Amino acid sequence: MTTSYLSKTKKSKMLYDRAKRVLPTGVSYILRFMEPYPFYTAWARGSKLVDVDGNEYIDFWMGHHALIFGHSPPNVMREVKRQLDRGTHYGTSHELEIALAEQVVKMIPSVEMIRFTNSGTEANMYATRLARTYHTHLIEKGIFFLPAKSASLSTAHTKADIEKLLVETEGYLKNL
């Protein structure tokens, strides 16, 4: 397979050699690296990716699993193009954010309100802030967010668990 891949991906190899000069391991995100080098996508449609050498691949990754309709679905592309004529990033409040929030609240019964964030880090910062402000109320309700040593959050399931973990993290919370 390696010989076949090398012979079919010469432009990708050139891009990889170029990328190694400015990107660690030649990729912008470590999950994109593959031996002997990654292929470089030129375009995508539906479930297919086409690299700069014209090779077609079935995309099982689908934009980190975010592209539930596939690449460039016509109805989404039409709406994106329509919105582009109106503006790209207002940086102000607008009706579409209200409509999206209403849809989320309608679709998920346990959600009463929603705060949109740009990342998991930002969401966790809001959760920590909420926990600091309302931690007594949250403990009574059995809801709490705790720092973890890994990239994910630790969770507690009972009031006793929460109280035990609160004692363990008291110093951390005071220093936030």
C-alpha positions as CSV (number, residue, x, y, z in Angstrom):
1,M,0.0,0.0,0.0
2,T,2.8,2.5,0.8
3,T,4.3,2.3,-2.7
4,S,0.8,2.9,-4.2
5,Y,0.1,5.8,-1.8
6,L,3.4,7.4,-2.5
7,S,2.9,7.2,-6.3
8,K,-0.6,8.6,-6.1
9,T,0.0,11.5,-3.7
10,K,3.0,13.5,-5.1
11,K,1.3,16.9,-4.6
12,S,0.4,16.0,-1.1
13,K,4.0,15.0,-0.4
14,M,5.1,18.4,-1.8
15,L,2.6,20.2,0.5
16,Y,3.8,18.0,3.4
17,D,7.4,19.0,2.9
18,R,6.4,22.6,2.8
19,A,4.2,22.2,5.9
20,K,7.0,20.7,7.9
21,R,8.9,24.0,7.7
22,V,6.1,25.9,9.5
23,L,3.9,23.3,11.4
24,P,5.2,20.8,14.0
25,T,5.0,17.4,12.4
26,G,3.8,19.1,9.3
27,V,0.2,19.3,10.4
28,S,-1.9,21.9,12.2
29,Y,-3.5,19.3,14.5
30,I,-1.8,16.1,15.5
31,L,-4.8,13.9,14.6
32,R,-4.3,14.8,11.0
33,F,-0.9,13.2,10.8
34,M,-0.6,9.8,9.2
35,E,2.3,7.7,7.9
36,P,4.1,8.4,5.7
37,Y,2.4,11.8,5.4
38,P,-1.1,13.0,5.2
39,F,-3.0,13.6,2.0
40,Y,-4.2,17.2,1.5
41,T,-7.8,17.7,0.6
42,A,-8.7,20.0,-2.3
43,W,-12.5,19.7,-2.0
44,A,-15.3,17.6,-0.6
45,R,-18.9,16.8,-1.4
46,G,-21.3,14.5,0.4
47,S,-19.3,11.6,1.9
48,K,-16.4,12.1,-0.4
49,L,-13.0,13.9,-0.1
50,V,-10.8,14.6,-3.1
51,D,-7.2,15.3,-2.5
52,V,-4.9,17.7,-4.4
53,D,-3.8,14.8,-6.5
54,G,-7.3,14.0,-7.6
55,N,-7.7,10.8,-5.5
56,E,-11.2,10.2,-4.0
57,Y,-11.7,9.0,-0.4
58,I,-14.8,8.0,1.6
59,D,-14.8,10.4,4.6
60,F,-15.6,8.6,7.8
61,W,-14.2,11.5,9.9
62,M,-16.7,14.0,8.5
63,G,-15.2,17.2,9.9
64,H,-14.6,15.7,13.4
65,H,-18.1,14.1,13.2
66,A,-19.7,17.6,13.0
67,L,-20.9,17.2,9.4
68,I,-24.1,15.2,10.0
69,F,-25.4,16.1,6.5
70,G,-22.1,15.5,4.8
71,H,-19.8,18.0,3.0
72,S,-21.5,20.9,1.3
73,P,-25.2,19.7,1.4
74,P,-27.1,21.8,-1.2
75,N,-29.8,23.1,1.2
76,V,-27.1,24.2,3.8
77,M,-25.0,25.8,1.1
78,R,-28.0,27.7,-0.2
79,E,-28.8,29.1,3.3
80,V,-25.1,29.9,4.0
81,K,-24.9,31.8,0.7
82,R,-28.1,33.7,1.5
83,Q,-26.7,34.7,4.9
84,L,-23.4,35.8,3.5
85,D,-25.2,38.5,1.6
86,R,-26.5,39.8,5.0
87,G,-23.2,39.7,6.8
88,T,-20.8,37.1,8.3
89,H,-20.2,38.0,12.0
90,Y,-22.1,40.9,13.5
91,G,-20.6,40.8,16.9
92,T,-23.9,42.0,18.2
93,S,-27.2,40.5,19.2
94,H,-29.4,39.3,16.4
95,E,-32.7,37.4,15.8
96,L,-31.0,34.2,14.5
97,E,-29.4,33.6,17.9
98,I,-32.8,33.8,19.6
99,A,-34.3,31.4,17.1
100,L,-31.5,28.9,17.6
101,A,-31.9,29.1,21.4
102,E,-35.6,28.7,21.2
103,Q,-35.1,25.6,19.0
104,V,-32.6,24.0,21.5
105,V,-35.0,24.7,24.4
106,K,-37.9,23.2,22.4
107,M,-35.9,20.1,21.4
108,I,-34.3,19.3,24.8
109,P,-36.9,19.4,27.6
110,S,-34.4,19.8,30.5
111,V,-32.9,22.9,28.9
112,E,-34.6,26.1,30.1
113,M,-32.0,28.6,28.9
114,I,-28.8,28.4,26.9
115,R,-25.5,30.3,26.7
116,F,-23.6,29.9,23.5
117,T,-19.8,29.6,23.8
118,N,-16.9,29.3,21.4
119,S,-15.2,26.3,23.0
120,G,-15.4,23.7,25.7
121,T,-12.9,25.7,27.7
122,E,-15.2,28.8,27.6
123,A,-18.2,26.6,28.5
124,N,-16.3,25.2,31.5
125,M,-15.3,28.7,32.6
126,Y,-19.0,29.7,32.6
127,A,-19.8,26.5,34.5
128,T,-17.1,27.2,37.1
129,R,-18.3,30.8,37.5
130,L,-21.8,29.5,37.9
131,A,-20.7,27.0,40.5
132,R,-18.8,29.6,42.4
133,T,-21.7,32.0,42.5
134,Y,-24.4,29.4,43.3
135,H,-22.5,26.5,44.8
136,T,-24.8,26.1,47.8
137,H,-27.9,26.1,45.6
138,L,-26.3,23.7,43.2
139,I,-25.3,21.3,45.9
140,E,-28.9,21.2,47.1
141,K,-30.0,20.4,43.6
142,G,-27.2,17.8,43.1
143,I,-25.4,19.7,40.3
144,F,-21.7,20.6,40.5
145,F,-18.7,20.9,38.2
146,L,-15.3,20.0,39.5
147,P,-11.8,20.5,38.1
148,A,-10.1,17.3,36.9
149,K,-6.5,16.6,36.1
150,S,-7.5,15.3,32.6
151,A,-9.2,17.2,29.8
152,S,-12.6,16.2,30.9
153,L,-14.7,17.1,34.0
154,S,-15.1,14.9,37.0
155,T,-18.7,14.5,38.0
156,A,-20.4,13.7,41.3
157,H,-23.6,11.8,41.5
158,T,-24.9,12.1,45.0
159,K,-25.0,14.9,47.6
160,A,-22.5,13.0,49.8
161,D,-20.1,12.6,46.8
162,I,-20.4,16.3,46.1
163,E,-19.8,17.3,49.8
164,K,-16.7,15.0,49.9
165,L,-15.4,16.5,46.7
166,L,-16.1,20.0,47.9
167,V,-13.8,19.5,50.9
168,E,-11.1,18.1,48.6
169,T,-11.4,21.1,46.2
170,E,-12.1,23.9,48.7
171,G,-8.6,25.4,48.2
172,Y,-8.9,25.3,44.5
173,L,-12.3,27.0,44.4
174,K,-11.0,29.8,46.8
175,N,-8.2,30.5,44.4
176,L,-10.3,30.9,41.3
